[in-house]
Amino acid sequence: MSSDPSTPSSLQRPPPHSTVWRDLAWVLGLTVLAAVLGALFNVNELAYRWTRGFERFQLDELPETLCVLATGLAWFAWRRYRETQRELSRRRALEEQAEQLLADNRRLANQALQAQEHERRYLARELHDELGQYLNAIALDAARIRDLASGREPEVHRVTLGLIQSANHVYRQIGGMIRRLRPIGLDEFGLPSALEHCVDGWRERLPEASFSLTVEGDFAGLSDALTITLYRLVQEGLTNVSKFARSARVEVFMVRAPREAPPGQPEQPVGSRQPIDEIVVTMADDGPGFDLSRPRSGLGLIGMRERVEALGGEFHMASEPGNGFLFCARIPANAPANAASQAGLAEPVN
């Protein structure tokens, strides 16, 4: 049964007390109708005529007994109704308490993730500014010693070559750490360029797989929480591909486009339809897939869902054994400020 989408849900369903009065009106109406019919057709006299042959069973006393029974059943129903109302009120209070506790837990978790992201950003900056510069200085000094010892001190020349190689190796490792802590190009070149760089990196690591990235729309002006969440979604999806579908065909699609506002939102007048920016991220692969009903040991998918829902979005998955895996995330581009400030910003858990 469908309802008019332009009508708020509070106007579609009558309140519970209105059904009580309606049912009571039906009972009173049927009672009056029975009284009228009984007076017209002399039902009591007919009943006496039909039952006077069974006087020894005292059937003529049944009306009073049935009246007491009806009264008792009415009292019993009223008591059960009151108990049901109290139980519903208790359950409603427990549900509200559970929702409040869940919101508090999610807020605390998001604040911890936000602090973690700030710490990662600080560590990435320190690794780049401090250790990176010192490693460059070490490599330059070692190259100078190598040039001075060339031809005169073979052992010193050999040691300096090893020192330069070690410094370059550590510098590359630090670069990898910085990329994991903070995506390269995300702040300087924007989200599409950072995603292209991320996908190119996975192309080199998984030569047997094929990757397709499509980005449509303008992603400038998004909050930092939303930007990093979108990047982490794609990053975690590619990480899952590297674990379970190393030779699959992977398609990544991200679009920002206006959509019609859902009716009945408090920030809009009833019946109005204003365009709202929405970002949709979809990733699909033709790998082995898995059974979604079975519990999984990893926390990556749970973290993806939490980050999306923290920004007021929706996260859906579809997969069957042998039929690949697909996830779709829908996030409003103008997420509320409080949700954006609390959004999960952590690196995906592998």
N, C-alpha and C positions, 0 to 999 in steps of 0.2 A: 504493500500500500504506500503510495507516494503522496507527498504533501507539497504545497506551494513553496518553492525555495525562497521566495521573497518575503515569506511570513516568518517571524521569529518563532522559535520552538515554544516559548512561553505562551504564545497566542494560539498554537495549534492544539495543545492538549488542555482540557479543562482541569482545574485543580481537583484534588481528591475529594474535598468536602462536597463539591457539586454533585458527584455521583452518589454520595450517601443520601442527599436530599431527594435526588431523582428516584432512587430505589425505594425510599420511604414513601414517596408520592405514589409509586406503582402499588405498593402494598395497601395503602389506604384506599386507593381507587378500586382495587380488586375486592377489598372488604366491603365497601359501599355497594359495589355491583352485586356481590353475593347476597347482601341483605335485601336489596331490591328484588332480585330474582326469587329469593326465598319467600318474600311477601307476596309476590305475584302468583307463584305456583304452589303455595302452601306446602312447602317442602317438609316442615315439621309434622304436619298432619299425615302426609304421605309416608314419612318414615315410621310414624307410630302405627299406621295401618299395616305396613309391611312387617313390622317387628313385634306386633302384639301377640303373635302366636308363640313367641319365644320369651314370654314374660319371666319365665324362671331364670333366664340369663341376665335380667336387668339391663337390657340393651337401651332402654329409654334413659338410663343415667349416663350414657356415653358422652353426650355433649359437654356436661360439666367436666368430665375427666379429660376430654380432648382440649377443652379451654385451658385447664391447668397445665396440660402437656405443652400446648402452644406457648403459654406464658413462660414456662420453664425453658423451652428451647430458645425463646427470644432472649431471656436473661443469659443463657449459656452462650449464645452467639455474641451478645454484647460484651461479656467477659472476655471471650476469645479475641474480639476485635480490639479491646483495650490492651490486652497483652501483646497483640501483634503490633499495635502502634508503639508501645513502649520498646519492643524489640527492634522495630525499624529505627526508632530514634536512637537507640543505643548503637546499632550498627552504623547509622549515619555519622554519629559522633566518632566512632572508631575509625571509619573510613577517612573522615576529615583529619583526624589525628595522624593516621598513617600517611596521608598525602603531605601533611605538614612535615612529618619526619623525613619523608622521601625528599621533599624540596630542600630541607636543611642539609641532609646528607649530600645531595647533588651540589648545593652551593658550596659546602666545605670542600668537596672533591674538586670542583672547578677552581676554587681559590688556590688549592694546593697545586693544581696543574698550571695555573697562571703564574704562581711563584716559581714553579719549576721552569717555565718557559723564559721568564726574566733571568733566572740563573743561567740557563743555557746561553741566552744572548750575551750575558756578561762574560761567561767562559769563552765563547767564540771570539769576542772582542779581545780578551786578554791573550788568548792563544795566538791570534793574528798579530797584535801590536807588540807583545812582549817576546814570546818564544820565537815567533817568526823572524823578528828583527835580529835577535841574538843568533839564531841559526844561520841567517844570511851573513852576519858578521864572522861567524866561525868558518863558514865556507870560503869567504873572501880571504880571511887570514891564512887558511890552509892552502888556498891556491897561491898566495904570495910566497909562503914557505916552499911549496912545490917548485915554483919557478926559480927561487934562489938556490934550492938544493939540487936542481936538475943538473946532471953530469958530474957533480962533485960529491954528493952524499946519496948514493943509491938507496940506502936503507931509510933515510929521512924522506926521500922522494916517494918510496913505496908506502910509508906510513901516512903521509899527507894525502895520497890518493885514496887510501881507505877511509881517512877522516872525512874527506869531501863526499865520498859515497854514503857514509853513515849520516852525515848532515843532510844530504839530499833526501835520503830515505825517511829520516825523521820529519823533514819538512813536508814530504808527501803524505805521511801518516797524519800529521797535524792538519793538513788541508782536508783530508777525508773526515777527520773529527769535526772540523768547522762546518763542513757541508752537512753533516748529520745534525749538528746543533742548530744551524740556521741555514735554510736553503740559499744557494748561491743565486744572486740576481733578483731575489724576491723584492728587496727594498729598492734596488737601483732600476731594474728593468720591468718590474711588474709580474703579475701572476702568470700570464700566458707564456712569457719567456722562461720563467722558472720551471713551468711544467714541461716545456719542450726540452730544456736541459735535463730534467729528471728522466724523461722518457728516453732521450738519447743515451743516457748512462745505462739504462736497463737494456737497450738494444746491444750495447757492447758486452754486457754481462750474460745475456741470454741470446746468443746468435741463432738458436733454433726456433725461437719465438718471433712472431711478427706483431708489431705495434702500430696502431693507428690513433692519432690524437686530433680531435676536432674541437676548437674553441671558438665560440661565436658570442658576440656581444661586447659591451664595454665593461671592463672590470676595474676601471679606475675609480678612486674615491671610496673603496670598501674599507671597513674597519680592519685593523690588524688582526683581530681575533677571527673574523670571517675569512680573511685571506689565508691565514696559516691553516685554518680548519679545512678549507678547500684543497690546499696543497697536501695536507696530511692524508686526506681521503684518497687522493690519487696515489700517494706514496705507499700507503698501507695496502691498497688494492694491488699495486705492482709487486709488493713484497709477498703477498699471498700467491700471486702468479709464479714467482720464483720458487715457492715452496711446493706447490701442488700442480702447476700446469706449465712446466718449463718449455714445452714445445707447442704451446697453444697460440691461437690467433686472438689478440687482445684489441678491443676497441674502446677508446676512452672518448667520451663526449661531454662537453661542458658548455652550457648556454645560459646567458642572462637575457631574459625577455620579460615584458609586462604580462601580467595575467589579471583576470577579473578578481576583485576582492570577494572573499566569501561573504554571503549575506548574513546580516545579524551581528556583525562585529561592532563592539561598543564605540570604536573610534569613527564609525561612519554612520550617517543617517540611514534609517531603515529604508530599503529599496534602492539606495544609491549604489552605483557600480563605478568604482574608480580603479584605474590601472595600478597595480602593485608590481614592483620588480621582484622577480623570483629567479634564483639560480638553481639549475638542475644539473647534477653530476651523475653520469651513468657510466658504468664500466662492465663489460661483458667479455667472457672468454669461452672458448669451446673445449676447455680442458675436461678432466675426469669428473668434476663436480663432487658433491657430497650430499648426504642426507641432513637436511636442516633440523629434523626432529631429534637427532642424536646430539648429545652434549659434546662440546669441543673443549680441548684443554687450553687453547690460545685465548688471549684477551683482545686481539686486534679488532675483530668485528664488534665486540662489546664497546670498545673504546670509540670506534667510528660512530656507532649509534648514540653514545653519550654526547660526543662533541656536536653532532647534528641537532639532537633534541635540546641541548643547552642553548642553541641559537634560535629555538622556536621552529625547527624544521622537522621533516619526516624522513625516516630511513627505512628502506624496504630491501629485502633480499629474495632471490629465487634461485633454486638449484636442485638438481636431481642427479643421482649417480649416473655418470656417463653422458650427461647433457649440459655440462659446463656450469658456469656460475655468473650471476648478474646481481649488481646492487644499484640502487637508485636513491639519491639523496636530493631532497627539495628543501632549499633554505631561502627564506626571505632576505633580499639584499639589504633592506632597511631594518635589520634586526634591532630590537629595543636596546637601548644603551646599557641597561643593567644586565641583559643577557649577554651582550657582546663583551662586557667587561669581565664576565664570569666564565666565558666559554673555555672549553678545554683546549689548551694550546700545546700539549705535550707531544713529543715524538711518538709515533705509533709503537705499541708494544708488540714485539715479535714473538 
